Amino acid sequence: MPARKPRVRIPRTPEGLLTLTERLCARHEADAAASPLAGLDMARLKANGTQARAEHGRASELRKKAEQCTELRDRALGIASARTEEGTALFTVLAARDVLLGLHKGREHRLGDWGFEVDASPRAKVKPAAKP
């Protein structure tokens, strides 16, 4: 019975492929002229790996910055917590809606002039869940 051909896995994640690239280049450089990879463009591989490592680090920093900016945005809008906090955009928008609803009682569609989306269609009835 013939022996099974082993599978050589190539990482598909950025970190895994970066690590493998760096290891290949290090081994190639350590073997110098005796490297079996001398026929490949290892200088290009190293340059690609160096650039990819730098961009990977930059992307990680930007991801952290994006998370911070998103948190600050959500706090300012008032959508960061389950409670409506006074001083947030949501608090003031809700107050404006309530004031305008009071001023335009019976003519609620006029809130559309203020940028609100007004839905005058009747609410759908909620059907109770069927019992098995």
Secondary structure, DSSP 8 states (H G I E B T S, - for coil): ------------SHHHHHHHHHHHHHHHHHHGGG-TTTTS-HHHHHHHHHHHHHHHHHHHHHHHHHHHHHHHHHHHHT-SSSS--TTSHHHHHHHHHHHHHHHTTT-GGGGGGGT-----S-----------
